[in-house]
Amino acid sequence: MLMRRFAIISVLFLWAVGARAQTQTPKEQSVVESLVIDAAGRLQQGDVQTAFDRLSYLNRKYPGNDAVNYYLGICYISSGQADKAEEHLRAAVKADSTNVWYKDCLASVLLNEGKTAESTQMYLSLMEKYPGKYTNAYTLTLLGNNNLAEYKDSLAMTNFENALKLSPGYVPAILGQSEVYRFRRNYPAFFSSVGSMVADASVNPQAKCEYVNQILRHIDYNFYTVWKDQLDTLVNTCAAVHPGDSSAIMLAGSWYYSTDRKEKGIKYFEELLKYYPQDLNSHFIKLQMMMNSGSTAREIIDECEEIVRIGGEQNPKVLPALATIGDTYWQVGQSKNAYKAYKRALKADPEYLPVLNNYAWHLCEEGKKLKKAEQMSRITIEKDPDNATYLDTYGWILYLRGQYQKAKPIFKHAMLYGGRESSTITWHYAKVLEALGEKDLAKSFYMLSENKKKEGK
């Protein structure tokens, strides 16, 4: 896209450099113009480094020149330094706000950086000023999205339809059209439009599945009840059009598992493991299903060890598996093995908070090494000061060590962040208050604890 612009460099620069060089002597203007045109030619030939060196020299000697900044921006684009490219392109636009190429290039860089709002506004401005050049499927879709955001659905639909006339099958316009149908609650048309996109094998499956996922995440029970068959069709089509694609299989497995059709969901997850036996995400899904289905401790530990083997002992991604090994060993009464697993996790990440908290909690449950438990627990509340569970662990350790005055504010803080909803945390706070002689307040928290226990909390 950028290289095609070099064909008109000479005309552009003879005008642009001369227009910005009023403070230079005629000789200096000639030198700047010559070096800029030469640098542009070097860029066209692919000699980015020489072009960059000459442009950098000019930028130091004659700062603020719009053409110099424009081509420096292109040099930085070539080297993948988007932030530097943006900086120089902004300087070029600031120096000459009438130049179409500068704005077009800056809008492109902003779009690639994810700064879509500013990029969109720049393209829309260019489209308004130069409709013949900028009226295409891309800009019409931008305009449609902008109109839809302003609740101008009729204008938005016109834009999307015009975009599709220019470029039939243009996916962003199809999705925009679908959003208009959804905005109008015309769900038959919505599903028909989305369905055509989902059935198109040329559309990137990951982007397609992410869009369908967004739809599924924002539905309620009533919508699911009415449109269940259409939603199933979207999911099934993704999986059928892209067999073996991890995003499509994951979409289908998650959809059926979460809508209480677990057997079908499990089959998709098993398929995911068949295609991707070394994929950590696939194994974590399997682990979650095993834990939900009542697998034995040994089976859960073995699957966790498989995750560690695949990912590597020092890989941060396997930390939840190491934590699960420790927790599972603890649940079956093998505290020594539990502590060994926790130590393995902390070797990989000494500040992995879930393990620090559980390790500290189990030590205080056993009444052992409370000083060590306090040190570990303190890290958790320093790193996550509003986590009621971590605050409870730390406060309870202080209580067990007889430090009631220090424990009280910890529990008071926990009450502000969900602690009042836990029967355990409120009972612990009551014990602290009782130890401090605050009998009436302690009694109220004992009662609250009992109520929460009856609620199953």
C-alpha positions in Angstrom: 0.0 0.0 0.0 2.8 2.4 0.9 5.2 1.5 -2.0 2.7 2.7 -4.7 3.0 6.2 -3.4 6.6 6.5 -4.3 5.7 7.0 -8.0 4.6 10.5 -7.3 7.4 11.5 -4.9 9.1 14.1 -7.1 6.0 16.2 -7.6 5.0 15.9 -4.0 8.3 16.9 -2.6 9.1 19.8 -5.0 5.9 21.4 -3.6 6.1 20.2 0.0 9.7 21.0 0.7 9.6 24.4 -0.9 6.5 25.3 1.0 8.1 24.5 4.4 11.5 26.0 3.8 10.9 29.7 4.1 13.6 30.1 6.8 16.2 28.4 4.6 18.4 30.0 2.0 17.7 29.0 -1.6 20.9 26.9 -1.5 19.7 25.1 1.7 16.3 24.5 0.2 17.9 22.9 -2.8 20.1 20.7 -0.7 17.1 19.6 1.5 14.9 18.9 -1.6 17.7 16.9 -3.3 18.4 14.8 -0.2 14.7 14.1 0.5 14.1 13.0 -3.1 17.2 10.9 -3.0 16.1 9.3 0.3 12.6 8.6 -1.2 14.3 6.9 -4.2 16.4 4.8 -1.8 13.3 3.7 0.0 11.7 2.7 -3.3 14.8 0.6 -4.1 14.5 -1.1 -0.6 17.7 0.7 0.8 16.0 1.7 4.0 19.1 2.2 6.1 20.7 4.8 3.7 17.4 6.6 3.4 17.0 6.6 7.2 20.6 8.0 7.7 20.0 10.9 5.3 16.6 11.7 6.6 17.8 11.6 10.3 20.6 14.0 9.3 18.0 16.4 7.7 15.7 16.1 10.7 18.6 17.1 13.1 19.7 20.0 10.9 16.3 21.2 9.7 13.7 20.0 12.3 10.0 20.2 11.6 10.2 19.5 7.9 6.9 17.7 6.9 8.4 15.7 4.1 11.4 14.6 6.2 9.1 13.4 9.0 6.8 11.6 6.5 9.6 9.5 5.1 11.2 8.9 8.5 7.8 7.5 9.4 7.9 5.2 6.5 11.4 4.1 7.5 10.1 3.2 10.9 7.2 1.3 9.4 9.7 -0.7 7.4 11.6 -1.6 10.6 8.4 -2.5 12.5 8.7 0.5 15.0 5.1 1.7 14.9 5.4 4.1 17.9 8.3 5.9 16.1 6.4 5.9 12.8 3.4 7.4 14.5 5.5 10.1 16.1 7.0 11.3 12.8 3.8 11.0 10.9 2.0 13.1 13.4 4.8 15.7 13.0 4.3 15.6 9.3 0.5 16.1 9.6 1.0 18.9 12.1 3.4 20.7 9.7 1.1 20.2 6.7 -2.5 19.3 7.6 -3.6 19.5 4.0 -1.5 16.6 2.7 -3.6 13.6 1.9 -0.7 11.1 1.9 0.4 12.1 5.4 -3.0 11.6 6.9 -3.6 8.4 5.0 -0.4 6.9 6.1 -0.9 8.0 9.8 -4.5 6.5 9.7 -3.1 3.2 8.5 -0.4 3.1 11.3 -3.0 4.0 13.9 -5.3 1.2 12.7 -2.5 -1.3 12.9 -1.7 -0.1 16.4 -5.3 -0.8 17.5 -6.2 2.9 17.8 -9.3 2.3 15.8 -11.4 5.4 17.0 -8.8 7.9 15.9 -8.0 6.0 12.7 -11.7 5.8 11.8 -12.2 9.5 12.2 -9.2 10.3 10.0 -10.5 8.0 7.3 -14.0 9.4 7.5 -12.5 12.9 7.2 -10.6 11.9 4.1 -13.7 10.2 2.7 -15.7 13.4 3.2 -13.0 15.6 1.5 -12.1 13.1 -1.3 -15.1 10.9 -1.9 -13.9 9.7 -5.2 -10.6 8.4 -3.8 -11.8 7.1 -0.4 -15.3 5.7 -1.2 -14.6 1.9 -1.1 -15.8 -1.1 0.9 -13.4 -0.4 3.7 -14.3 3.3 4.3 -18.0 2.6 3.7 -17.9 0.0 6.4 -16.1 2.4 8.8 -18.8 5.0 8.1 -21.5 2.3 8.7 -20.0 1.3 12.0 -19.7 5.0 13.0 -23.4 5.6 12.1 -24.5 2.5 14.0 -22.6 3.7 17.1 -24.6 6.9 16.9 -27.9 4.8 16.6 -28.4 5.8 12.9 -29.2 2.3 11.8 -30.8 3.3 8.5 -27.7 5.2 7.4 -25.5 2.4 8.7 -27.4 -0.2 6.7 -27.1 1.9 3.5 -23.4 2.2 4.0 -23.0 -1.6 4.5 -25.2 -2.4 1.5 -23.1 0.0 -0.7 -19.9 -1.6 0.6 -21.2 -5.0 -0.4 -22.2 -3.7 -3.8 -18.5 -2.6 -4.3 -17.1 -5.8 -2.8 -19.5 -8.7 -2.5 -18.6 -11.0 0.4 -16.7 -8.3 2.3 -16.8 -9.8 5.8 -16.6 -6.6 7.9 -19.6 -5.2 5.9 -21.5 -8.5 6.4 -20.9 -8.3 10.1 -21.9 -4.7 10.2 -25.1 -5.6 8.4 -25.7 -8.3 10.9 -25.3 -5.9 13.8 -28.0 -3.6 12.2 -30.3 -6.6 12.1 -29.5 -7.4 15.7 -30.0 -3.7 16.7 -33.4 -3.8 15.1 -34.2 -7.2 16.7 -34.7 -8.7 13.3 -33.2 -12.0 14.4 -34.2 -14.1 11.4 -32.3 -11.7 9.1 -29.5 -11.6 11.7 -29.0 -15.3 11.8 -29.2 -15.5 8.0 -26.5 -12.8 7.6 -24.2 -14.3 10.2 -24.8 -17.8 8.9 -23.5 -16.8 5.4 -20.3 -15.5 7.0 -19.9 -18.6 9.2 -20.4 -20.9 6.2 -17.7 -19.1 4.2 -14.6 -21.3 4.5 -12.3 -18.4 3.3 -13.0 -16.4 6.4 -10.4 -16.7 9.1 -11.8 -19.4 11.5 -10.3 -17.8 14.7 -11.9 -14.4 13.9 -15.1 -16.1 12.9 -15.3 -18.2 16.2 -14.5 -15.1 18.3 -17.4 -13.3 16.7 -19.8 -16.2 17.4 -18.4 -16.4 20.9 -19.3 -12.8 21.5 -22.8 -13.5 20.4 -23.0 -16.5 22.8 -21.6 -14.6 25.7 -24.2 -11.9 25.5 -27.4 -13.9 25.4 -29.8 -14.6 28.3 -31.9 -17.6 29.0 -35.0 -16.3 27.2 -33.0 -15.6 24.0 -31.4 -19.1 24.3 -34.8 -20.7 24.6 -36.3 -19.1 21.5 -33.2 -19.2 19.3 -31.5 -22.3 20.5 -31.6 -24.1 17.1 -30.2 -21.1 15.3 -27.4 -20.8 17.8 -26.6 -24.5 17.6 -26.5 -24.1 13.8 -23.9 -21.3 14.0 -21.7 -23.4 16.3 -22.1 -26.6 14.3 -21.3 -24.8 11.0 -18.1 -23.4 12.4 -17.0 -26.9 13.5 -18.1 -28.5 10.1 -16.5 -25.9 7.9 -13.2 -25.9 9.8 -12.7 -29.6 10.9 -9.7 -29.9 13.1 -9.3 -26.2 13.8 -8.7 -25.7 17.6 -10.9 -22.5 17.8 -13.8 -24.2 16.1 -13.6 -27.3 18.2 -13.2 -25.2 21.4 -16.2 -23.1 20.5 -18.4 -26.2 20.0 -17.2 -28.0 23.1 -17.6 -25.0 25.3 -21.1 -24.2 23.9 -22.5 -27.6 24.5 -20.8 -28.2 27.8 -22.0 -24.8 29.2 -25.6 -25.4 28.0 -25.9 -28.6 30.0 -25.3 -30.9 27.0 -22.1 -32.1 28.6 -21.8 -35.4 26.7 -21.7 -33.7 23.4 -19.3 -31.0 24.8 -17.0 -33.7 26.1 -16.9 -35.4 22.7 -15.6 -32.1 21.2 -13.0 -31.7 23.9 -11.9 -35.3 23.3 -11.6 -34.4 19.6 -9.5 -31.4 20.6 -7.1 -33.6 22.5 -6.9 -36.0 19.5 -5.9 -33.3 17.2 -3.7 -31.4 19.7 -2.3 -33.9 22.2 0.4 -31.5 23.3 -1.8 -28.5 23.7 -1.9 -27.2 27.3 -5.3 -25.6 27.0 -6.8 -28.8 25.8 -5.3 -30.7 28.8 -6.5 -28.0 31.2 -10.0 -28.4 29.8 -9.7 -32.2 30.3 -8.5 -31.6 33.8 -11.5 -29.4 34.6 -13.9 -32.0 33.3 -12.2 -34.7 35.3 -12.6 -32.6 38.5 -16.3 -31.9 37.7 -17.0 -35.6 37.0 -15.6 -37.0 40.2 -12.4 -38.5 38.9 -10.1 -40.1 41.5 -7.3 -38.1 43.2 -4.8 -40.3 41.4 -6.3 -39.6 38.0 -6.4 -35.9 38.6 -2.8 -35.9 39.8 -1.6 -37.9 36.8 -3.3 -35.5 34.4 -1.6 -32.6 36.2 1.7 -34.2 35.9 1.1 -34.7 32.2 0.5 -31.0 31.9 3.7 -30.2 33.7 5.6 -32.7 31.5 4.2 -31.1 28.3 4.7 -27.5 29.4 7.9 -27.8 31.4 8.4 -27.5 35.2 9.5 -23.8 35.0 6.7 -22.8 32.6 4.4 -20.3 34.4 1.5 -21.8 32.4 1.7 -25.0 34.4 1.5 -23.4 37.8 -2.3 -24.1 38.2 -1.5 -27.8 37.6 1.2 -27.8 40.2 -1.2 -26.0 42.6 -3.9 -28.6 41.9 -1.4 -31.4 42.6 -0.7 -29.9 46.0 -4.4 -29.3 46.8 -5.4 -32.8 45.7 -2.7 -34.4 47.9 -3.9 -32.3 50.8 -7.5 -33.4 50.3 -6.5 -37.1 50.6 -4.4 -36.5 53.7 -0.9 -36.6 52.1 0.4 -33.3 53.5 4.1 -34.1 52.8 3.3 -34.6 49.1 1.1 -31.5 49.1 4.0 -29.4 50.4 6.4 -30.9 47.8 4.0 -29.8 45.0 3.7 -26.3 46.5 7.5 -26.0 46.7 7.8 -27.0 43.0 5.3 -24.3 42.1 7.1 -21.7 44.2 10.4 -22.7 42.6 8.9 -21.7 39.3 7.3 -18.5 40.7 8.1 -17.5 44.3 5.2 -15.1 44.3 2.5 -17.3 42.9 -0.3 -16.1 45.2 -2.7 -19.1 45.1 0.0 -21.5 46.2 1.4 -19.1 48.8 -2.1 -18.7 50.3 -2.9 -22.4 50.3 0.5 -23.4 51.6 0.2 -20.9 54.5 -3.4 -22.0 55.2 -2.5 -25.6 55.5 0.4 -24.9 57.8 -1.8 -23.0 60.1 -4.4 -25.7 60.0 -1.7 -28.1 61.2 -0.5 -25.5 63.7 3.0 -25.8 62.3 5.6 -23.3 61.2 3.3 -20.3 61.8 6.1 -17.8 61.3 6.8 -19.2 57.8 3.0 -19.3 57.1 2.8 -15.6 58.1 5.7 -14.6 55.8 4.1 -16.4 52.9 0.6 -15.0 53.6 1.9 -11.4 54.0 3.1 -11.5 50.4 -0.4 -12.4 49.2 -2.1 -9.4 50.9 0.7 -7.1 49.7 0.2 -8.1 46.1 -3.6 -8.4 46.3 -4.7 -6.3 49.3 -8.5 -6.5 48.6 -8.7 -10.3 48.3 -11.0 -11.4 51.2 -9.6 -15.0 51.1 -6.0 -13.9 51.4 -6.9 -11.4 54.1 -8.7 -14.2 56.1 -5.7 -16.5 55.9 -3.3 -13.7 57.1 -5.7 -12.5 59.8 -6.2 -16.1 61.1 -2.5 -16.7 61.3 -2.1 -13.6 63.3 -4.9 -14.8 65.6 -3.2 -18.2 66.1 0.0 -16.3 67.0 -1.9 -14.3 69.6 -1.6 -11.0 67.7 -5.3 -10.1 68.1 -4.9 -6.3 67.7 -3.0 -6.8 64.4 -5.6 -9.3 63.2 -8.6 -7.0 63.8 -8.0 -4.4 61.0 -7.1 -7.2 58.6 -10.6 -8.8 59.1 -12.3 -5.4 59.0 -10.8 -4.8 55.6 -11.9 -8.3 54.5 -15.5 -7.4 55.5 -15.4 -4.6 52.9 -14.4 -6.9 50.1 -16.9 -9.8 50.4 -15.8 -11.3 53.8 -19.3 -10.8 55.2 -20.6 -13.4 52.7 -18.4 -16.2 54.0 -19.4 -18.2 57.1 -15.7 -19.1 57.7 -14.3 -15.5 57.5 -17.1 -14.1 59.7 -16.5 -16.9 62.3 -12.8 -16.1 62.3 -13.5 -12.4 62.8 -15.9 -13.3 65.7 -13.1 -15.3 67.4 -10.7 -12.3 67.1 -13.3 -9.9 68.5 -14.0 -12.3 71.4 -10.3 -12.5 72.2 -10.2 -8.7 72.4 -13.2 -8.7 74.8 -15.7 -7.2 72.3 -18.4 -9.7 73.3 -21.5 -8.1 71.7 -19.8 -7.5 68.4 -18.4 -11.0 68.4 -21.9 -12.4 69.1 -23.3 -10.6 66.0 -20.6 -12.0 63.8 -21.1 -15.5 65.2 -24.8 -15.2 64.3 -23.9 -13.9 60.8 -21.6 -16.8 60.4 -24.4 -19.3 61.3 -26.7 -17.6 58.8 -24.2 -17.8 56.0 -23.6 -21.5 56.8 -27.3 -22.2 56.4 -27.1 -20.5 53.0 -24.2 -22.8 52.1 -21.7 -20.0 52.0 
